[in-house]
Amino acid sequence: MKKLIIATALLVISGAANAAQFVVLLADDGFAAGNPDDPAGAFTLTGNVDAAATDATWTYDDVSGQLQGTGILTAAIQPFGPGTPIFTHTMVDPSIVGGVASAASGTYACINGGFAVVVNSQVCGNYGFGANFMDDSVFEYADNGRDFTRMIMGDDTDDGVEGVQTIAFMDMSVVQFDGPGGLLVLQTDDWFNDDNGICDEQNPCDSAGAQLTFSVVPVPAAVWLFGSALGMLGWIRRRASA
C-alpha cells in the first residue's frame, strides 16, 4: 500500500513538473480598424471598456499554445471612444490556438452599434439599406461564426463580401510569452506598431487588427500541485519512520 501511495505521489510530481497550464489575467485588449490613409487616432480602442463584467477567465497552455476563456469576450470597435461602437464581436467560452479563434457552437455574434443606424446599413454584414431604410436582405452566421448566409435583396446595396465581420477577426497568434510574472501577448497578422514602436490607446495603430495582452499569474497551479505532492511524500516518510 505504501509503495502505491509513493508511486502516486511521484506521478503527481512528474505531472506537475510538466504541467503547461497557466492562469492569465487580461491586462489590455486593443482593437484597431481603418487603413493607413485614415487618421489613426480615430480607429483605436480598448475593447472591454463598456463590458468589463463580461470578461472571461483565462488559462494558457504553453505546450499546445491554446488560450482558453470561460465566459464572454466582448470586442467592440469604438472609433470615438467608449460608448460609440460601430459593431461588437462577442465570443462565449472563446478559444484561440494556432492563430485560429473558435467559440462554443452558435455563440459567436457580431452586433451592430449605433453607427449602423446613422449610416443606414448592416455593418456586420457590410451592406446598406435602400431608400426604404429597411433591411430587406438575409444575413446569418453558421454555428462556427466563420461561415454565413448572405443574400442581398430588395433595394439594399452590396458593399462587398470581404467586409463581412466574422470570428476570423479574433484569429490571433502568440507573439510573446514571458512565463510566470510576465506577459502573454497575442496579435492578428495585420497588427503592427506605429512609428513610436508602441501600439496602444495613446499611440494608435493605423491598420486593422487586434491584440490581447495578459499578465501571467506569478505562481502557476503546477507549483501548488508540486508542493502538495512533496508534502505527501514527507507524510509518507514520517509514517514509515514512526
Backbone torsions as a table, in degrees:
resi	resn	phi	psi	omega
1	MET	NA	-43.1	-179.6
2	LYS	-62.3	-39.1	179.2
3	LYS	-63.6	-37.8	179.4
4	LEU	-64.5	-43.0	179.7
5	ILE	-64.7	-42.5	178.8
6	ILE	-62.0	-43.0	179.4
7	ALA	-61.8	-39.9	178.7
8	THR	-64.2	-43.4	179.5
9	ALA	-62.1	-42.5	178.6
10	LEU	-63.9	-36.2	178.1
11	LEU	-64.6	-42.0	178.2
12	VAL	-62.3	-43.1	179.3
13	ILE	-61.7	-45.2	179.4
14	SER	-60.3	-45.0	180.0
15	GLY	-64.7	-39.4	-179.5
16	ALA	-65.4	-39.8	-178.1
17	ALA	-64.8	-30.6	-177.8
18	ASN	-98.9	0.7	-176.5
19	ALA	-62.0	143.3	-175.9
20	ALA	-120.5	5.7	-177.2
21	GLN	-86.5	127.3	177.0
22	PHE	-125.2	138.4	172.5
23	VAL	-81.1	128.3	179.9
24	VAL	-127.0	147.9	-177.0
25	LEU	-117.1	130.4	-179.3
26	LEU	-65.3	118.9	-178.6
27	ALA	-101.0	-35.6	-179.9
28	ASP	-160.0	137.9	177.0
29	ASP	-128.5	107.8	-177.2
30	GLY	-103.4	137.2	177.8
31	PHE	-135.5	130.3	-178.8
32	ALA	-126.9	143.4	176.5
33	ALA	-138.7	144.6	-179.6
34	GLY	141.6	-156.7	176.2
35	ASN	-151.8	167.2	-174.2
36	PRO	-58.8	-17.5	179.8
37	ASP	-86.7	-8.3	-179.5
38	ASP	-92.7	155.6	173.7
39	PRO	-64.6	113.2	-171.7
40	ALA	-57.7	-36.9	-175.5
41	GLY	-61.9	-20.1	-178.0
42	ALA	-85.7	1.3	-171.4
43	PHE	-129.0	21.5	-179.7
44	THR	-123.9	147.7	-174.8
45	LEU	-159.4	171.3	167.1
46	THR	-108.2	120.1	-167.1
47	GLY	-61.4	-35.1	-171.7
48	ASN	-103.0	20.7	179.4
49	VAL	-55.6	-41.0	-177.0
50	ASP	-92.5	-1.7	-171.2
51	ALA	-141.4	39.7	-177.2
52	ALA	-57.7	-33.1	-177.2
53	ALA	-68.7	-16.0	-177.9
54	THR	-96.5	1.8	179.4
55	ASP	-59.3	140.9	177.1
56	ALA	-80.2	164.2	166.7
57	THR	-95.1	145.2	-165.9
58	TRP	-127.8	148.7	167.9
59	THR	-132.6	152.5	179.4
60	TYR	-131.0	133.7	178.2
61	ASP	-107.1	111.9	-174.6
62	ASP	-78.6	-5.5	175.0
63	VAL	-89.4	-51.9	179.1
64	SER	-81.3	-20.1	-177.6
65	GLY	77.6	17.9	-176.7
66	GLN	-92.1	129.0	170.4
67	LEU	-101.3	121.3	-175.6
68	GLN	-120.9	129.0	177.7
69	GLY	-113.5	148.9	173.8
70	THR	-119.5	113.2	-174.7
71	GLY	126.1	-153.5	-174.9
72	ILE	-116.6	127.8	171.0
73	LEU	-99.2	125.7	179.7
74	THR	-115.1	122.2	179.7
75	ALA	-124.8	111.7	-175.6
76	ALA	-114.6	131.1	172.7
77	ILE	-84.4	107.8	-174.4
78	GLN	-119.6	90.8	-171.3
79	PRO	-68.5	-22.4	-175.8
80	PHE	-116.6	21.6	178.4
81	GLY	103.3	177.2	-178.0
82	PRO	-53.2	137.6	176.6
83	GLY	89.3	5.3	-178.8
84	THR	-127.1	55.4	-176.1
85	PRO	-72.3	137.7	167.7
86	ILE	-75.4	-47.3	174.3
87	PHE	-156.5	165.7	-178.4
88	THR	-132.3	131.2	172.1
89	HIS	-95.1	136.5	172.6
90	THR	-129.4	138.9	177.6
91	MET	-131.7	129.4	176.0
92	VAL	-97.5	131.0	-176.2
93	ASP	49.7	59.1	-174.4
94	PRO	-69.8	149.5	175.8
95	SER	-135.8	133.9	176.5
96	ILE	-130.9	117.7	179.6
97	VAL	-147.8	136.1	179.4
98	GLY	62.7	27.6	179.5
99	GLY	79.5	10.3	-178.4
100	VAL	-122.4	130.9	179.6
101	ALA	-98.9	145.6	175.1
102	SER	-148.7	160.1	179.0
103	ALA	-135.6	167.6	175.9
104	ALA	-56.0	146.8	-172.5
105	SER	-49.7	126.0	174.8
106	GLY	75.4	11.1	-174.2
107	THR	-115.0	22.2	166.9
108	TYR	-97.7	142.2	176.4
109	ALA	-148.9	145.9	167.8
110	CYS	-112.2	125.6	-175.7
111	ILE	-115.5	124.8	179.0
112	ASN	-68.7	139.9	176.6
113	GLY	-96.5	-172.6	-178.3
114	GLY	-62.4	-24.4	179.0
115	PHE	-60.0	-33.6	-178.8
116	ALA	-62.1	-37.2	179.2
117	VAL	-67.3	-40.8	-178.0
118	VAL	-62.9	-41.6	-176.5
119	VAL	-95.1	5.5	174.6
120	ASN	57.1	55.9	-175.8
121	SER	-152.3	166.7	170.2
122	GLN	-99.6	95.3	-172.3
123	VAL	-67.5	-43.5	-179.5
124	CYS	-59.1	-39.8	179.9
125	GLY	-88.1	-6.8	176.8
126	ASN	58.2	54.0	171.0
127	TYR	-147.8	154.5	-177.0
128	GLY	-102.7	154.1	175.6
129	PHE	-84.6	151.6	-178.6
130	GLY	-84.4	-159.7	-175.9
131	ALA	-63.4	-19.8	-179.6
132	ASN	-84.8	-3.1	179.2
133	PHE	57.5	28.8	-179.3
134	MET	-119.4	148.4	174.7
135	ASP	-84.1	100.9	-178.0
136	ASP	-93.6	-4.6	-172.1
137	SER	-96.2	174.4	177.2
138	VAL	-113.8	124.5	178.5
139	PHE	-147.9	120.6	178.1
140	GLU	-154.3	152.4	-178.1
141	TYR	-92.2	149.1	168.2
142	ALA	-76.6	169.6	-176.7
143	ASP	-59.0	-30.6	-176.8
144	ASN	-77.4	-6.3	179.0
145	GLY	71.9	1.8	-176.7
146	ARG	-108.7	-38.1	177.2
147	ASP	-94.3	157.5	-178.2
148	PHE	-156.2	159.2	172.1
149	THR	-105.6	129.7	-175.3
150	ARG	-144.8	111.0	177.9
151	MET	-125.5	115.0	-179.4
152	ILE	-82.3	121.4	-173.9
153	MET	-132.2	172.4	179.1
154	GLY	61.1	-138.4	178.6
155	ASP	-102.8	19.9	175.6
156	ASP	-66.6	154.0	-177.4
157	THR	-113.5	130.9	-177.2
158	ASP	-84.2	119.3	179.7
159	ASP	-98.9	6.7	175.4
160	GLY	110.6	129.4	-177.3
161	VAL	-68.4	-24.2	-178.4
162	GLU	-67.9	-15.7	179.0
163	GLY	-93.4	2.8	179.6
164	VAL	-69.6	134.5	179.4
165	GLN	-83.3	133.3	176.1
166	THR	-139.3	-178.6	177.9
167	ILE	-64.2	-16.3	178.4
168	ALA	-60.2	-19.6	175.6
169	PHE	-57.0	-27.4	-176.7
170	MET	-99.8	12.9	177.0
171	ASP	-71.8	101.3	-176.0
172	MET	-127.7	146.8	177.4
173	SER	-110.6	153.3	178.0
174	VAL	-73.6	124.8	177.6
175	VAL	-112.6	-11.3	179.3
176	GLN	-156.1	132.7	171.8
177	PHE	-145.9	111.0	-175.2
178	ASP	-92.0	-11.8	-174.2
179	GLY	87.6	-173.9	-176.4
180	PRO	-52.4	131.6	-179.5
181	GLY	85.8	-5.4	-179.1
182	GLY	-110.5	-150.7	-176.9
183	LEU	-118.5	152.2	168.8
184	LEU	-120.3	123.1	-177.2
185	VAL	-125.8	129.2	174.3
186	LEU	-118.5	143.8	-179.5
187	GLN	-141.4	151.8	169.7
188	THR	-76.6	161.8	-177.2
189	ASP	-62.4	-28.7	-175.8
190	ASP	-96.0	12.9	176.2
191	TRP	-88.3	129.9	176.1
192	PHE	-147.8	160.1	-176.9
193	ASN	-76.5	156.7	175.5
194	ASP	-84.2	-170.5	-174.5
195	ASP	-64.5	-20.2	179.7
196	ASN	-86.1	-1.8	-180.0
197	GLY	79.7	9.1	-179.8
198	ILE	-130.3	143.5	178.8
199	CYS	-132.3	96.4	-179.3
200	ASP	-152.4	-165.6	-176.7
201	GLU	-63.6	-34.5	-179.2
202	GLN	-82.6	-28.8	-179.4
203	ASN	-126.7	78.9	-168.3
204	PRO	-71.5	155.6	173.6
205	CYS	-77.8	163.7	173.2
206	ASP	-121.8	34.0	176.8
207	SER	-140.5	155.3	174.8
208	ALA	-66.1	147.0	177.5
209	GLY	163.8	176.4	-179.7
210	ALA	-142.4	149.8	178.6
211	GLN	-145.0	133.5	173.9
212	LEU	-118.6	127.7	177.9
213	THR	-118.8	125.8	-178.9
214	PHE	-120.0	148.4	168.3
215	SER	-95.9	134.0	-177.5
216	VAL	-89.2	125.0	-177.9
217	VAL	-56.7	128.5	-173.1
218	PRO	-56.3	-37.2	-178.6
219	VAL	-113.2	101.0	-179.2
220	PRO	-68.7	160.8	-178.3
221	ALA	-57.5	-30.5	-177.8
222	ALA	-60.6	-33.9	179.6
223	VAL	-64.1	-41.5	179.0
224	TRP	-65.0	-39.7	177.0
225	LEU	-62.9	-42.3	179.7
226	PHE	-61.1	-44.5	178.9
227	GLY	-64.3	-39.6	178.6
228	SER	-63.1	-41.6	-179.2
229	ALA	-66.1	-40.4	177.1
230	LEU	-62.9	-39.1	177.2
231	GLY	-62.3	-38.2	178.8
232	MET	-63.4	-42.4	178.9
233	LEU	-63.9	-39.6	177.9
234	GLY	-62.1	-41.3	178.7
235	TRP	-62.9	-40.2	-179.7
236	ILE	-64.8	-42.9	-179.7
237	ARG	-63.1	-40.8	179.6
238	ARG	-64.6	-40.4	178.5
239	ARG	-63.7	-38.9	-176.8
240	ALA	-69.5	-32.8	-177.1
241	SER	-88.4	-8.2	-178.4
242	ALA	-73.9	NA	NA
